[in-house]
């Protein structure tokens, strides 16, 4: 599994060869762009767009222009997310969660799915070489199955795609419901990317994912003292902390090695 560290610090891309996940808007607003030292993927920023506005404020053409600029100046990315429509209740119905106010789209899950598929088709038509991936959206297993069928009816065989994003599971990932959704979609033979996964989610279903991204390191650091010798109050924006956290997470979910020929039959992943 390729594990991307999610960050808003775009300059990290020239400081580490470990995979990073960055929002396109963090590149779009920059006058100069750093060249990537290692692999990275691009988030469209859909959660923030829909949370604040209840709609997309950037057109597909504007987004493609941003992606072209990133590709040219930062370097080829692994893939970029589409302008998909998440299906969490707060995104659809609106409301408040902590300091965040959600405007709400006030559309149905089916309409979010239709718009997600339509946007992918638009983006791929505008820029077929930019490695923009399809994303499945839904709330329940039947929802995700329906979204898969929408792609099929549009002529997109998700089994042949190098990456398929699995949206709207980040708040369910550590639950049985979330694990069931991941398991059901993986059973179709899809190479899934899990958006916004945390430690518990990776422990449960990490073995079913081709890749995942996480910003959980930042909240983890925010509630702890800074690393020894670090001048900041905490390490919530610290590359050193993020890389150490990444190593610990991957070590924790890696299956234990077999110690004998017979042990391979009993070897179980830690998830």
URNOR-V494322 format. One line per field, one symbol per residue. psi: psi as a letter, one per 30 degrees, with the letter a starting at -180 (. if undefined). A space follows every 10 residues. Layout:
psi->???
This chain:
psi->kkjkkklgjf fffgfkfkkl jkkeffeefk ekkkkkfall lkkfgeeeee eefglkfkle eeeeeeeeee eeeelklelk lailjlglee eeflakjbfk kkekfhllee eeeeeeeeee eeeeeeifgg hkllkklael eeeeeeeeee eefggjjfff kfkjkjlgfe ffegleeeee eeeeefffgk jkkjkhkaee eeeegeffke lllkgfeeee efgllllkfk flelhfhkee eeeeeeeeee eefkkkkkfl efffffkklf .
